[in-house]
């Protein structure tokens, strides 16, 4: 099996219900199965005024609560080591500048490919995609992709508008 190239995986709404209930447990299971590239790094974007330790505590508590008997502290520690918490409100331009600064830092072994995972309300998709484009993400990195878990637009016109 060919493993994907290393990249950043940016989670918008990292403390919300979708991330907490679905995404973080799924990432844990991938980590447990050793299916995550060694050089993949996660950025968790959320509004809470947290330190890196606060984020790791949230991750640990979330996974412990969701996984029950399947929870393994060593797997959680490995997964937590891949994360960096970035405080920011995706509705405010400053959050995108913060992300750009973090993603522009040189980091050995991590390439410039980025996945933006929007674990947010579908009504906010267009604003986020537009702000990513305006901040310069569309031309600053080798490849970038946007993943949405919910309906992509409300109709064909709004779906086309999201596809910048």
N, CA and C atoms as an extended XYZ file, in Angstrom:
492
Properties=species:S:1:pos:R:3:atomname:S:1:resname:S:1:resid:I:1 pbc="F F F"
N         0.834       -1.177        0.000 N   UNK     1
C         0.000        0.000        0.000 CA  UNK     1
C         0.884        1.247        0.000 C   UNK     1
N         0.573        2.184       -0.853 N   UNK     2
C         1.312        3.436       -0.937 CA  UNK     2
C         0.766        4.395        0.113 C   UNK     2
N         1.660        4.930        0.940 N   UNK     3
C         1.240        5.892        1.953 CA  UNK     3
C         1.309        7.287        1.357 C   UNK     3
N         0.373        8.154        1.726 N   UNK     4
C         0.369        9.503        1.165 CA  UNK     4
C         1.564       10.322        1.627 C   UNK     4
N         1.864       11.355        0.851 N   UNK     5
C         2.951       12.273        1.206 CA  UNK     5
C         2.596       13.011        2.489 C   UNK     5
N         3.605       13.440        3.236 N   UNK     6
C         3.327       14.177        4.469 CA  UNK     6
C         2.653       15.508        4.179 C   UNK     6
N         1.854       15.951        5.122 N   UNK     7
C         1.177       17.226        4.950 CA  UNK     7
C         0.684       17.750        6.292 C   UNK     7
N         0.129       18.935        6.241 N   UNK     8
C        -0.590       19.498        7.378 CA  UNK     8
C        -2.071       19.205        7.189 C   UNK     8
N        -2.736       18.912        8.269 N   UNK     9
C        -4.173       18.668        8.280 CA  UNK     9
C        -4.746       19.679        9.264 C   UNK     9
N        -5.399       20.715        8.740 N   UNK    10
C        -5.904       21.815        9.560 CA  UNK    10
C        -7.381       21.579        9.838 C   UNK    10
N        -7.736       21.528       11.112 N   UNK    11
C        -9.120       21.259       11.508 CA  UNK    11
C        -9.763       22.557       11.977 C   UNK    11
N       -10.703       23.062       11.188 N   UNK    12
C       -11.505       24.213       11.596 CA  UNK    12
C       -12.633       23.694       12.482 C   UNK    12
N       -12.833       24.321       13.646 N   UNK    13
C       -13.861       23.855       14.573 CA  UNK    13
C       -13.407       22.637       15.351 C   UNK    13
N       -12.159       22.616       15.752 N   UNK    14
C       -11.555       21.425       16.360 CA  UNK    14
C       -12.161       21.031       17.701 C   UNK    14
N       -12.860       21.957       18.368 N   UNK    15
C       -13.482       21.615       19.652 CA  UNK    15
C       -14.988       21.429       19.527 C   UNK    15
N       -15.508       21.492       18.316 N   UNK    16
C       -16.947       21.353       18.097 CA  UNK    16
C       -17.401       19.903       18.095 C   UNK    16
N       -18.711       19.715       17.961 N   UNK    17
C       -19.306       18.378       18.034 CA  UNK    17
C       -18.803       17.427       16.959 C   UNK    17
N       -18.724       17.883       15.717 N   UNK    18
C       -18.290       16.989       14.637 CA  UNK    18
C       -16.878       16.479       14.890 C   UNK    18
N       -15.982       17.378       15.248 N   UNK    19
C       -14.601       16.962       15.521 CA  UNK    19
C       -14.538       16.060       16.747 C   UNK    19
N       -15.231       16.450       17.803 N   UNK    20
C       -15.179       15.707       19.061 CA  UNK    20
C       -15.809       14.322       18.945 C   UNK    20
N       -16.954       14.248       18.286 N   UNK    21
C       -17.683       12.977       18.218 CA  UNK    21
C       -17.195       12.045       17.120 C   UNK    21
N       -16.731       12.591       16.022 N   UNK    22
C       -16.397       11.752       14.863 CA  UNK    22
C       -14.917       11.795       14.465 C   UNK    22
N       -14.412       12.997       14.225 N   UNK    23
C       -13.083       13.120       13.633 CA  UNK    23
C       -11.965       12.683       14.571 C   UNK    23
N       -11.948       13.191       15.791 N   UNK    24
C       -10.849       12.851       16.702 CA  UNK    24
C       -10.800       11.354       17.008 C   UNK    24
N       -11.946       10.693       17.288 N   UNK    25
C       -11.880        9.232       17.462 CA  UNK    25
C       -11.397        8.505       16.201 C   UNK    25
N       -11.795        8.985       15.029 N   UNK    26
C       -11.338        8.350       13.784 CA  UNK    26
C        -9.825        8.503       13.623 C   UNK    26
N        -9.301        9.679       13.938 N   UNK    27
C        -7.851        9.886       13.867 CA  UNK    27
C        -7.125        9.002       14.873 C   UNK    27
N        -7.705        8.838       16.044 N   UNK    28
C        -7.123        7.953       17.057 CA  UNK    28
C        -7.010        6.527       16.503 C   UNK    28
N        -8.083        6.038       15.882 N   UNK    29
C        -8.062        4.671       15.339 CA  UNK    29
C        -7.018        4.527       14.231 C   UNK    29
N        -6.866        5.549       13.412 N   UNK    30
C        -5.818        5.512       12.387 CA  UNK    30
C        -4.433        5.487       13.023 C   UNK    30
N        -4.247        6.270       14.081 N   UNK    31
C        -2.966        6.270       14.800 CA  UNK    31
C        -2.710        4.899       15.413 C   UNK    31
N        -3.721        4.310       16.022 N   UNK    32
C        -3.573        2.993       16.654 CA  UNK    32
C        -3.186        1.932       15.626 C   UNK    32
N        -3.720        2.064       14.411 N   UNK    33
C        -3.430        1.104       13.343 CA  UNK    33
C        -2.156        1.466       12.567 C   UNK    33
N        -1.469        2.511       13.003 N   UNK    34
C        -0.251        2.993       12.338 CA  UNK    34
C        -0.492        3.299       10.862 C   UNK    34
N        -1.617        3.951       10.602 N   UNK    35
C        -2.008        4.296        9.231 CA  UNK    35
C        -1.800        5.776        8.922 C   UNK    35
N        -1.201        6.512        9.849 N   UNK    36
C        -0.938        7.931        9.626 CA  UNK    36
C         0.545        8.102        9.297 C   UNK    36
N         0.818        8.832        8.246 N   UNK    37
C         2.201        9.097        7.833 CA  UNK    37
C         2.971        9.690        9.008 C   UNK    37
N         4.204        9.261        9.168 N   UNK    38
C         5.026        9.729       10.291 CA  UNK    38
C         5.161       11.246       10.335 C   UNK    38
N         5.115       11.882        9.190 N   UNK    39
C         5.355       13.321        9.127 CA  UNK    39
C         4.087       14.150        8.987 C   UNK    39
N         2.921       13.524        9.130 N   UNK    40
C         1.667       14.272        9.101 CA  UNK    40
C         1.522       15.051       10.399 C   UNK    40
N         1.159       16.321       10.283 N   UNK    41
C         0.945       17.180       11.443 CA  UNK    41
C        -0.460       17.768       11.377 C   UNK    41
N        -1.073       17.885       12.543 N   UNK    42
C        -2.421       18.439       12.654 CA  UNK    42
C        -2.357       19.816       13.301 C   UNK    42
N        -3.148       20.726       12.769 N   UNK    43
C        -3.370       22.013       13.417 CA  UNK    43
C        -4.836       22.062       13.813 C   UNK    43
N        -5.085       22.278       15.086 N   UNK    44
C        -6.446       22.363       15.605 CA  UNK    44
C        -6.783       23.837       15.796 C   UNK    44
N        -7.712       24.347       15.002 N   UNK    45
C        -8.121       25.747       15.099 CA  UNK    45
C        -9.446       25.828       15.838 C   UNK    45
N        -9.473       26.613       16.909 N   UNK    46
C       -10.702       26.812       17.675 CA  UNK    46
C       -10.611       28.123       18.442 C   UNK    46
N       -11.763       28.586       18.934 N   UNK    47
C       -11.841       29.897       19.586 CA  UNK    47
C       -11.358       29.904       21.027 C   UNK    47
N       -11.317       28.790       21.662 N   UNK    48
C       -11.003       28.754       23.092 CA  UNK    48
C        -9.583       29.232       23.363 C   UNK    48
N        -9.447       29.955       24.452 N   UNK    49
C        -8.150       30.508       24.844 CA  UNK    49
C        -7.370       29.427       25.587 C   UNK    49
N        -6.826       28.500       24.831 N   UNK    50
C        -6.146       27.339       25.396 CA  UNK    50
C        -4.661       27.352       25.064 C   UNK    50
N        -3.912       26.726       25.947 N   UNK    51
C        -2.501       26.441       25.688 CA  UNK    51
C        -2.426       25.095       24.964 C   UNK    51
N        -1.217       24.724       24.557 N   UNK    52
C        -1.025       23.398       23.950 CA  UNK    52
C        -1.402       22.307       24.951 C   UNK    52
N        -1.059       22.507       26.223 N   UNK    53
C        -1.408       21.518       27.251 CA  UNK    53
C        -2.913       21.414       27.445 C   UNK    53
N        -3.624       22.548       27.392 N   UNK    54
C        -5.088       22.516       27.494 CA  UNK    54
C        -5.678       21.694       26.349 C   UNK    54
N        -5.148       21.904       25.130 N   UNK    55
C        -5.633       21.139       23.977 CA  UNK    55
C        -5.381       19.641       24.182 C   UNK    55
N        -4.183       19.302       24.627 N   UNK    56
C        -3.854       17.884       24.831 CA  UNK    56
C        -4.750       17.259       25.900 C   UNK    56
N        -5.076       18.026       26.935 N   UNK    57
C        -5.975       17.527       27.966 CA  UNK    57
C        -7.382       17.305       27.386 C   UNK    57
N        -7.830       18.242       26.549 N   UNK    58
C        -9.123       18.089       25.877 CA  UNK    58
C        -9.122       16.847       24.989 C   UNK    58
N        -8.059       16.669       24.222 N   UNK    59
C        -7.947       15.509       23.345 CA  UNK    59
C        -7.993       14.220       24.158 C   UNK    59
N        -7.232       14.168       25.233 N   UNK    60
C        -7.197       12.983       26.084 CA  UNK    60
C        -8.570       12.695       26.684 C   UNK    60
N        -9.215       13.703       27.239 N   UNK    61
C       -10.538       13.525       27.852 CA  UNK    61
C       -11.569       13.098       26.814 C   UNK    61
N       -11.539       13.753       25.665 N   UNK    62
C       -12.475       13.415       24.589 CA  UNK    62
C       -12.324       11.958       24.173 C   UNK    62
N       -11.102       11.537       23.928 N   UNK    63
C       -10.876       10.166       23.464 CA  UNK    63
C       -11.176        9.152       24.560 C   UNK    63
N       -10.817        9.460       25.776 N   UNK    64
C       -11.109        8.565       26.903 CA  UNK    64
C       -12.627        8.365       27.029 C   UNK    64
N       -13.385        9.468       26.932 N   UNK    65
C       -14.848        9.401       27.045 CA  UNK    65
C       -15.488        8.672       25.868 C   UNK    65
N       -15.000        8.929       24.658 N   UNK    66
C       -15.636        8.361       23.462 CA  UNK    66
C       -15.261        6.894       23.231 C   UNK    66
N       -14.057        6.515       23.619 N   UNK    67
C       -13.551        5.186       23.268 CA  UNK    67
C       -13.715        4.147       24.368 C   UNK    67
N       -13.871        4.571       25.588 N   UNK    68
C       -14.053        3.621       26.683 CA  UNK    68
C       -12.909        2.628       26.772 C   UNK    68
N       -13.239        1.342       26.707 N   UNK    69
C       -12.250        0.269       26.867 CA  UNK    69
C       -11.226        0.235       25.727 C   UNK    69
N       -11.536        0.836       24.590 N   UNK    70
C       -10.595        0.857       23.464 CA  UNK    70
C        -9.476        1.880       23.658 C   UNK    70
N        -9.641        2.768       24.622 N   UNK    71
C        -8.674        3.846       24.839 CA  UNK    71
C        -7.344        3.292       25.330 C   UNK    71
N        -6.261        3.749       24.685 N   UNK    72
C        -4.908        3.391       25.093 CA  UNK    72
C        -4.126        4.689       25.279 C   UNK    72
N        -3.604        4.958       26.487 N   UNK    73
C        -2.917        6.230       26.717 CA  UNK    73
C        -1.700        6.448       25.822 C   UNK    73
N        -0.978        5.396       25.476 N   UNK    74
C         0.200        5.551       24.613 CA  UNK    74
C        -0.196        6.003       23.210 C   UNK    74
N        -1.275        5.438       22.685 N   UNK    75
C        -1.758        5.852       21.366 CA  UNK    75
C        -2.196        7.307       21.406 C   UNK    75
N        -2.874        7.681       22.475 N   UNK    76
C        -3.317        9.068       22.620 CA  UNK    76
C        -2.122       10.018       22.682 C   UNK    76
N        -1.084        9.647       23.389 N   UNK    77
C         0.123       10.482       23.472 CA  UNK    77
C         0.785       10.650       22.103 C   UNK    77
N         0.843        9.563       21.333 N   UNK    78
C         1.426        9.648       19.982 CA  UNK    78
C         0.611       10.591       19.100 C   UNK    78
N        -0.714       10.447       19.179 N   UNK    79
C        -1.576       11.318       18.386 CA  UNK    79
C        -1.436       12.768       18.846 C   UNK    79
N        -1.442       12.995       20.139 N   UNK    80
C        -1.336       14.360       20.679 CA  UNK    80
C        -0.034       15.032       20.250 C   UNK    80
N         1.027       14.267       20.117 N   UNK    81
C         2.324       14.826       19.715 CA  UNK    81
C         2.291       15.371       18.287 C   UNK    81
N         1.343       14.941       17.495 N   UNK    82
C         1.212       15.409       16.115 CA  UNK    82
C         0.482       16.754       16.024 C   UNK    82
N        -0.189       17.153       17.104 N   UNK    83
C        -1.068       18.317       17.088 CA  UNK    83
C        -0.388       19.589       17.553 C   UNK    83
N        -0.839       20.686       16.965 N   UNK    84
C        -0.547       22.019       17.478 CA  UNK    84
C        -1.876       22.761       17.531 C   UNK    84
N        -2.146       23.385       18.650 N   UNK    85
C        -3.386       24.141       18.814 CA  UNK    85
C        -3.158       25.583       18.379 C   UNK    85
N        -4.084       26.100       17.572 N   UNK    86
C        -4.032       27.485       17.120 CA  UNK    86
C        -5.341       28.146       17.529 C   UNK    86
N        -5.231       29.168       18.371 N   UNK    87
C        -6.431       29.879       18.792 CA  UNK    87
C        -6.845       30.841       17.698 C   UNK    87
N        -8.133       30.782       17.339 N   UNK    88
C        -8.641       31.699       16.338 CA  UNK    88
C       -10.094       31.420       16.030 C   UNK    88
N       -10.800       32.465       15.689 N   UNK    89
C       -12.200       32.370       15.289 CA  UNK    89
C       -12.237       32.420       13.768 C   UNK    89
N       -12.698       31.360       13.144 N   UNK    90
C       -12.671       31.301       11.680 CA  UNK    90
C       -13.550       32.361       11.032 C   UNK    90
N       -14.330       33.069       11.810 N   UNK    91
C       -15.144       34.161       11.273 CA  UNK    91
C       -14.365       35.484       11.236 C   UNK    91
N       -13.143       35.468       11.784 N   UNK    92
C       -12.338       36.692       11.854 CA  UNK    92
C       -11.056       36.544       11.029 C   UNK    92
N       -10.702       37.569       10.250 N   UNK    93
C        -9.513       37.501        9.393 CA  UNK    93
C        -8.220       37.191       10.143 C   UNK    93
N        -8.109       37.603       11.390 N   UNK    94
C        -6.874       37.368       12.154 CA  UNK    94
C        -6.561       35.879       12.286 C   UNK    94
N        -7.578       35.042       12.318 N   UNK    95
C        -7.355       33.593       12.437 CA  UNK    95
C        -6.587       33.058       11.233 C   UNK    95
N        -6.870       33.587       10.063 N   UNK    96
C        -6.218       33.116        8.838 CA  UNK    96
C        -4.763       33.579        8.786 C   UNK    96
N        -4.520       34.771        9.306 N   UNK    97
C        -3.147       35.261        9.386 CA  UNK    97
C        -2.350       34.389       10.345 C   UNK    97
N        -2.953       34.022       11.479 N   UNK    98
C        -2.281       33.133       12.445 CA  UNK    98
C        -1.962       31.789       11.809 C   UNK    98
N        -2.930       31.242       11.078 N   UNK    99
C        -2.698       29.965       10.393 CA  UNK    99
C        -1.568       30.086        9.381 C   UNK    99
N        -1.593       31.155        8.611 N   UNK   100
C        -0.559       31.350        7.593 CA  UNK   100
C         0.824       31.425        8.234 C   UNK   100
N         0.921       32.114        9.369 N   UNK   101
C         2.206       32.208       10.069 CA  UNK   101
C         2.686       30.835       10.533 C   UNK   101
N         1.785       30.057       11.116 N   UNK   102
C         2.163       28.722       11.596 CA  UNK   102
C         2.555       27.829       10.428 C   UNK   102
N         1.767       27.852        9.372 N   UNK   103
C         2.025       26.976        8.230 CA  UNK   103
C         3.245       27.409        7.417 C   UNK   103
N         3.655       28.646        7.552 N   UNK   104
C         4.818       29.146        6.812 CA  UNK   104
C         6.133       28.909        7.538 C   UNK   104
N         6.075       28.500        8.792 N   UNK   105
C         7.310       28.213        9.536 CA  UNK   105
C         8.018       27.020        8.910 C   UNK   105
N         9.315       27.100        8.768 N   UNK   106
C        10.043       25.932        8.267 CA  UNK   106
C         9.938       24.792        9.269 C   UNK   106
N         9.651       23.623        8.770 N   UNK   107
C         9.574       22.449        9.638 CA  UNK   107
C        10.151       21.282        8.865 C   UNK   107
N        11.225       20.747        9.368 N   UNK   108
C        11.905       19.649        8.684 CA  UNK   108
C        10.977       18.445        8.564 C   UNK   108
N        10.922       17.888        7.377 N   UNK   109
C        10.168       16.663        7.165 CA  UNK   109
C         8.706       16.858        6.848 C   UNK   109
N         8.211       18.074        6.915 N   UNK   110
C         6.806       18.307        6.600 CA  UNK   110
C         6.731       19.133        5.334 C   UNK   110
N         5.997       18.647        4.369 N   UNK   111
C         5.920       19.357        3.101 CA  UNK   111
C         4.855       20.448        3.164 C   UNK   111
N         4.665       21.087        2.049 N   UNK   112
C         3.753       22.221        1.993 CA  UNK   112
C         2.354       21.834        1.544 C   UNK   112
N         2.009       20.581        1.588 N   UNK   113
C         0.662       20.163        1.231 CA  UNK   113
C        -0.240       20.337        2.443 C   UNK   113
N        -1.442       20.856        2.191 N   UNK   114
C        -2.350       21.157        3.293 CA  UNK   114
C        -3.739       20.628        2.975 C   UNK   114
N        -4.347       20.007        3.978 N   UNK   115
C        -5.758       19.643        3.924 CA  UNK   115
C        -6.467       20.522        4.943 C   UNK   115
N        -7.469       21.259        4.493 N   UNK   116
C        -8.307       22.051        5.388 CA  UNK   116
C        -9.599       21.268        5.608 C   UNK   116
N        -9.820       20.851        6.823 N   UNK   117
C       -11.007       20.058        7.169 CA  UNK   117
C       -11.986       20.984        7.879 C   UNK   117
N       -13.133       21.224        7.263 N   UNK   118
C       -14.103       22.167        7.805 CA  UNK   118
C       -15.152       21.431        8.635 C   UNK   118
N       -14.889       21.313        9.922 N   UNK   119
C       -15.833       20.702       10.864 CA  UNK   119
C       -16.672       21.832       11.470 C   UNK   119
N       -17.346       22.556       10.584 N   UNK   120
C       -18.093       23.756       10.962 CA  UNK   120
C       -19.455       23.734       10.280 C   UNK   120
N       -20.257       24.757       10.559 N   UNK   121
C       -21.586       24.855        9.943 CA  UNK   121
C       -21.458       25.055        8.429 C   UNK   121
N       -22.288       24.368        7.651 N   UNK   122
C       -22.248       24.567        6.201 CA  UNK   122
C       -22.453       26.025        5.790 C   UNK   122
N       -23.212       26.773        6.574 N   UNK   123
C       -23.453       28.181        6.253 CA  UNK   123
C       -22.160       28.996        6.268 C   UNK   123
N       -21.122       28.501        6.928 N   UNK   124
C       -19.848       29.224        7.019 CA  UNK   124
C       -18.820       28.778        5.980 C   UNK   124
N       -19.115       27.761        5.198 N   UNK   125
C       -18.143       27.243        4.233 CA  UNK   125
C       -17.645       28.321        3.273 C   UNK   125
N       -18.565       29.049        2.664 N   UNK   126
C       -18.167       30.034        1.655 CA  UNK   126
C       -17.262       31.106        2.257 C   UNK   126
N       -17.610       31.591        3.443 N   UNK   127
C       -16.765       32.603        4.090 CA  UNK   127
C       -15.363       32.064        4.355 C   UNK   127
N       -15.262       30.832        4.828 N   UNK   128
C       -13.953       30.247        5.128 CA  UNK   128
C       -13.139       30.070        3.848 C   UNK   128
N       -13.761       29.516        2.828 N   UNK   129
C       -13.054       29.305        1.555 CA  UNK   129
C       -12.591       30.647        0.980 C   UNK   129
N       -13.453       31.647        1.049 N   UNK   130
C       -13.097       32.979        0.551 CA  UNK   130
C       -11.929       33.563        1.340 C   UNK   130
N       -11.967       33.438        2.666 N   UNK   131
C       -10.879       33.987        3.495 CA  UNK   131
C        -9.566       33.233        3.264 C   UNK   131
N        -9.647       31.936        3.063 N   UNK   132
C        -8.427       31.182        2.745 CA  UNK   132
C        -7.811       31.708        1.451 C   UNK   132
N        -8.663       31.921        0.464 N   UNK   133
C        -8.200       32.436       -0.825 CA  UNK   133
C        -7.612       33.844       -0.673 C   UNK   133
N        -8.316       34.714        0.040 N   UNK   134
C        -7.864       36.098        0.217 CA  UNK   134
C        -6.563       36.186        1.017 C   UNK   134
N        -6.348       35.250        1.926 N   UNK   135
C        -5.144       35.267        2.752 CA  UNK   135
C        -3.930       34.770        1.977 C   UNK   135
N        -4.156       34.120        0.859 N   UNK   136
C        -3.042       33.687        0.032 CA  UNK   136
C        -2.775       32.199        0.057 C   UNK   136
N        -3.666       31.435        0.656 N   UNK   137
C        -3.440       29.995        0.712 CA  UNK   137
C        -3.513       29.342       -0.660 C   UNK   137
N        -4.264       29.925       -1.577 N   UNK   138
C        -4.436       29.277       -2.875 CA  UNK   138
C        -3.162       29.262       -3.705 C   UNK   138
N        -2.205       30.142       -3.422 N   UNK   139
C        -0.980       30.146       -4.207 CA  UNK   139
C         0.284       29.951       -3.395 C   UNK   139
N         0.153       29.838       -2.083 N   UNK   140
C         1.329       29.818       -1.211 CA  UNK   140
C         1.937       28.443       -0.997 C   UNK   140
N         1.203       27.396       -1.271 N   UNK   141
C         1.658       26.057       -0.923 CA  UNK   141
C         1.548       25.141       -2.137 C   UNK   141
N         2.252       24.021       -2.075 N   UNK   142
C         2.307       23.091       -3.202 CA  UNK   142
C         0.906       22.622       -3.599 C   UNK   142
N         0.209       22.038       -2.664 N   UNK   143
C        -1.155       21.573       -2.913 CA  UNK   143
C        -1.976       21.836       -1.672 C   UNK   143
N        -3.230       22.117       -1.881 N   UNK   144
C        -4.136       22.229       -0.748 CA  UNK   144
C        -5.498       21.706       -1.169 C   UNK   144
N        -6.167       21.136       -0.215 N   UNK   145
C        -7.493       20.572       -0.443 CA  UNK   145
C        -8.392       21.008        0.692 C   UNK   145
N        -9.673       21.106        0.393 N   UNK   146
C       -10.664       21.427        1.413 CA  UNK   146
C       -11.615       20.253        1.516 C   UNK   146
N       -11.828       19.793        2.739 N   UNK   147
C       -12.738       18.677        3.000 CA  UNK   147
C       -13.904       19.205        3.817 C   UNK   147
N       -15.117       18.898        3.366 N   UNK   148
C       -16.317       19.251        4.125 CA  UNK   148
C       -17.093       17.975        4.407 C   UNK   148
N       -17.679       17.903        5.559 N   UNK   149
C       -18.429       16.719        5.964 CA  UNK   149
C       -19.914       16.863        5.730 C   UNK   149
N       -20.326       18.023        5.363 N   UNK   150
C       -21.753       18.299        5.290 CA  UNK   150
C       -22.085       18.731        3.873 C   UNK   150
N       -23.317       19.086        3.616 N   UNK   151
C       -23.673       19.477        2.247 CA  UNK   151
C       -22.753       20.560        1.700 C   UNK   151
N       -22.368       20.385        0.455 N   UNK   152
C       -21.482       21.319       -0.242 CA  UNK   152
C       -22.358       22.309       -0.992 C   UNK   152
N       -22.694       23.406       -0.333 N   UNK   153
C       -23.578       24.402       -0.922 CA  UNK   153
C       -25.037       24.049       -0.713 C   UNK   153
N       -25.871       25.011       -1.020 N   UNK   154
C       -27.316       24.815       -0.868 CA  UNK   154
C       -27.979       24.494       -2.202 C   UNK   154
N       -27.299       24.812       -3.305 N   UNK   155
C       -27.784       24.542       -4.651 CA  UNK   155
C       -26.567       24.560       -5.578 C   UNK   155
N       -26.785       24.387       -6.873 N   UNK   156
C       -25.662       24.304       -7.805 CA  UNK   156
C       -24.856       25.605       -7.842 C   UNK   156
N       -25.532       26.753       -7.752 N   UNK   157
C       -24.814       28.031       -7.797 CA  UNK   157
C       -23.928       28.230       -6.574 C   UNK   157
N       -24.441       27.902       -5.390 N   UNK   158
C       -23.618       28.078       -4.184 CA  UNK   158
C       -22.491       27.045       -4.138 C   UNK   158
N       -22.707       25.856       -4.682 N   UNK   159
C       -21.636       24.854       -4.750 CA  UNK   159
C       -20.522       25.337       -5.683 C   UNK   159
N       -20.891       25.930       -6.812 N   UNK   160
C       -19.887       26.472       -7.733 CA  UNK   160
C       -19.111       27.617       -7.092 C   UNK   160
N       -19.789       28.437       -6.302 N   UNK   161
C       -19.119       29.559       -5.633 CA  UNK   161
C       -18.084       29.062       -4.630 C   UNK   161
N       -18.343       27.920       -4.007 N   UNK   162
C       -17.396       27.350       -3.052 CA  UNK   162
C       -16.159       26.785       -3.735 C   UNK   162
N       -16.260       26.435       -4.985 N   UNK   163
C       -15.179       25.787       -5.718 CA  UNK   163
C       -14.254       26.828       -6.340 C   UNK   163
N       -13.581       27.624       -5.483 N   UNK   164
C       -12.680       28.686       -5.965 CA  UNK   164
C       -11.454       28.117       -6.627 C   UNK   164
